[in-house]
Amino acid sequence: EKGGYEHFMLKEIHEQPEAVKTTITPRIVNGMPDLSECGLTDDMLKSFRKIFIVACGTAMHAGLVGKYVIEKLARIEVTVDIASEFRYRDPIIGKDDLVIVISQSGETADTKAALHLAKDRGAKVLGIVNVKGSSIARESDMVLYTHAGPEISVASTKAFAVQMSVMYLLAFKLAYVRGTIDETECKRLTGVLASIPNEIEKAMACDEKCKFIGSKLVISPSLLYIGRGLDYALSMEGSLKLKEISYIHSESYAAGELKHGTISLIEEGVPVICVATQSELLEKTISNVSEVKARGAYTIVVGKEGSGIEDKEDKDKNTKLIDDLITVPNLEDIIMPMVTIVPLQLLAYYTTVSKGFDVDKPRNLAKSVTVE
Ligand code: M6R
C-alpha cells in the first residue's frame, strides 16, 4: 500500500508530479485555463470586488501563494485568513465578493463554518477540495476538485501542490478575463504550469542533500525559517511541516522582520533555513543570511540552480555564507513555489526519520480536524 516507500509521506511527496498533472491537464483547453466546469463565468470573474481565501494549516499556505499570484497578475485585492479567525472577526464581505475555501479533507470544522458565514452574507463561495462529496464540496456554490488522490499521511504534501496548481490556473484566468494580461501571456504562463510536473520530478534530486541536512538538524531544539514574498509563504509551510512531525520547534519569519526582534534568538549553531528563490529579492535576502551567519547561525539556503547563489560569500570574513545549499530547478520567480516545496517537505521528512518518530501519525494530531 505504500508502493515500496517506507512511509506514506514519502510516497505522497513522490506522487506530486502525477497529482499536479491530473489536476491541471483537464483544465487546460487550447493552451488556456478553463474553469468553466464549476460554473465560474467570465462575467463573474470580471465583477468580483474582492477575493477572500479562507483555510487552515497547509491549505491556508496554498492560499497565501494564491494571494501573491492573483494580486500580482490580476491586480485584484485578495485577503487570506485562517478559518478560525475569519469566522469570529466579523469580516466585511457581501454579494460582490468571492470567498475561496481550500480544504484537502473538505471536513475541517472551522473552514466549514467560514463557508457558512460567507454564504449567509451573500458572497459567492468557491470550494477547492480534494475529497469528493465532502461537506465543503457539497455546500460550496462552486467546487473545483483537486485530484491528489487519497492523502494518508497527517502531514499534507501532495494536497498542497495541487491546491497551489489550482491557484495558478485561477490567477491566470482572472488576469486574462480582467485584461491585465493578454492571450499570448496567458498561454505562455499556462504552458509554464503545464511543464511543472516534470520540474517537480527534477526537484526530487535534492533528496540525498535533504537527508544529509536532516540528520544534522536532529540535535537542534529550535530553528528559524526565513524568506521574502512567495518565499515567505513557503517558509511558513516548511516550518509547519517540520514542527508537526519532528517536534522541533521552529518559526517562520519574514526575512526583513528579523531585526525587529527575532534575530536575538540567533546564537552559535542555531539553524536558519532561508528560502531564497525570488530573484528581485535575492540580494536583500542574502544580506539577511549574512546577518544571521555573523551571529553564528548554521545557514541552510534553498535557491535556484545556477543563479550564482552558491558563490555568495561573507564579504567581511571571505568565507562562505551558506553552510548547506539546496538547489531546485531555475524557473521564473512566480512559479517557484511549485518546486521549492519539495526540499522543505523532504527536510521535515528526513529529520523526523532520523529522530525515529512516527512520520505518518504525529502525536496529538488528526488527519481531519472536524471539531473546533
Ligand atoms: O483538510 P484540510 O485541508 O482542511 O486540513 C487543514 C489542516 O488541518 C491541514 O492542512 C494541517 O495543517 C496539516 N496536518 C498540515 O500538514
Residues whose N, C-alpha, C, O or C-beta is under 5 A from the ligand:
A	BS01	M6R	C56 G57 T58 A59 I102 S103 Q104 S105 G106 T108 V154 A155 S156 K367 V369
